[in-house]
């Protein structure tokens, strides 16, 4: 049975910032053309009515195509519709108009993460953090990119920073545990999964992940316990059932008594007769026959004594 890891990148489905933050005080005061459509687009975006939001942001752009925030808003709406290339184009335009606006870099990084373009996502999060070093969303997304690039130590450090800022979010511990598993620091990963389960005791996914980590450590008893707890919550989870069988098999092999050594029998010393090969026996018989023939010929060749008696 081949057991595969479920190591995946945990992306935020639609990682919107506070919608109110898109309308800056300067934009409100300026009363720029398209502001009312933009404000309506923000409301629609906040309620996840993405199609209508795209329409309103497009109206705002048509009225004033020099506002980076308008393109940012439409970028997030397009992202919500999974129109990733359109979203990337909107964020790129916003960056062109406002090169130091961290929101556009974070938005485009989110698109790159979705496309598994981790190197570009990392570059965009770095640009965002140049402008706003303590932006927790940028740090999260940088951690995602680092996981995608197998930069486990950097990812663990970033998620630790995020946990310090958001200690009550279980997902942050889950992300750091993933990085720790990449580092093969299984004890630290177990600690993070346990922290999640303290907050959410019936989190089936976390039970499976902790069980798998225990299995990697060779602690099959604990792995079995977690798998069984998960299967009580999800009896039809075939993947976890297979993992359970694997752990049970490894535990049985681990606890099996060592095989009893069978003594090697001492070979008996062969008798003299068994050491004489049939070939030698045949040669001996032929030799005896030859000797017998020679002796017979010699004895027949002697003349009988002549009688000299006078008649």
PyMOL commands that set and color helices and strands:
alter all, ss='L'
color gray80, all
select helices_A, chain A and resi 19-22+25-30+35-46+50-63+68-80+84-97+102-114+118-131+136-148+152-165+170-182+186-199+204-216+220-233+238-255+272-275+278-300
alter helices_A, ss='H'
color red, helices_A
deselect
rebuild
show_as cartoon
